[in-house]
Amino acid sequence: MESNNNQGIFKIAIGVLIGVVALLSYLFMGARNETFELQKSLTTKVEELSSTQIKLDSISRALDTKITEVKQLGGNIKELENVKAQLEDDKKKLKSDFNFSVAKYDAKIKEYENFLVVKDDDIRKLKEENGTLLARTKTLEEEKQQVITENTGLKTEKEGLTQTVASYTAQNDDLKRKVTLATAMKAINVQVAAVASNGKLREGGLYKSSKVDRLKISFIMPSNPVAEKNTKDIFVRILDQNGAVVSEDGKGGTLQFDGKEVGYSVKQGIPFENNDQKVDILYGKGSAYKAGKYSIELYSEGFKIGNGAFEVK
């Protein structure tokens, strides 16, 4: 009887021991699985952080390239520099972002990539505009050389030619520095002839006061691929040897130029055809011209577009 009781107790003990071992095995496997999942999650997080860092570094290098390219083209780099500063700030935050979210940074990266696409288009347009300006500069340089060749040896027109060359040089510099001047009109080959009271026309640039009843101011308006065909108001300033504006009572006025108000002698509307057209403007002062050297300045749409000169003896 006692032997049977001992066997029963032994069996119970064995059953309890097996249950404890099974429980420990279950707990061990659960802990192991939890550790594995944690390692997997950490590995994924590290890979996402590394990938995000690589993408931000790539965008940073692309922005540096764009800044250099736009600067060489003479464009405005302020917006690019602001975006670059924001990117560097995001890169710093990424290193200490304990609540890192790949979705949040993917959205930022997408915005940066879209910005780069827009800037690529802006750079393309800036290159096209610079190409147009270079072509126009070359044309002006060729026209300048032609004027110099045609007027070599003509002493009476040398002063007017020098002023024209200086005007071309200034225009070329402006075209190289400012894209905004691309649409400005130009007046080349500015010539001033004298019309006597009997209608006889005299040319050459040097006239007797008694033979000057009116002035005929002639020039060419070169075609401009970006200019609009419309009526252009041409303002003529005739300046005497003291720099005073010559004007007939009630015919002159004032215009705004370079932030200042300046007087003009006569204004005339010219239908601009954009075909290298020749323009003639007649001006009668109503009184005799005093002896001396006179200069002519032409303005249109807020720009100084040409110069000329003549002398009265």
Beta strands, then each sheet from edge to edge (+ up, - down):
strand 1: 188-195
strand 2: 201-202
strand 3: 206-207
strand 4: 214-221
strand 5: 231-239
strand 6: 253-257
strand 7: 260-264
strand 8: 266-271
strand 9: 277-283
strand 10: 292-300
strand 11: 303-312
sheet 1: 2+ 1- 4+ 9-
sheet 2: 3+ 11+ 10- 5+ 8-
sheet 3: 6+ 7-
end
